[in-house]
Amino acid sequence: MNRLSHKAIYQSDGILIEYQLETGATVKIDLANILGQQIKTVFRGVQAPGKYQIAFPYNLAKGIYVYTIRAGAQQVSRKVLVK
């Protein structure tokens, strides 16, 4: 099983999501609004074990969003605030 660690880092020009894969996996990162409506797929692809970063700019309306990372059978979702 792939243990998935991650965090969101707020920067002046956007949000940076850092995550780490213990084993290679098909990875998909989605961004949705607080109502659950998908805004966009931020990343989709196969990745080897290691640390990764995905950035998305603050070209979104202010509000609360949810990003979901799927890596193999693992899935985690977290809220992020766009100011």
Secondary structure, 3 states (H helix, E strand, C coil): CCCEEEEEEEECCEEEEEEEECCCEEEEEEEEECCCCEEEEEEEEEECCEEEEEEEECCCCCEEEEEEEEECCEEEEEEEEEC
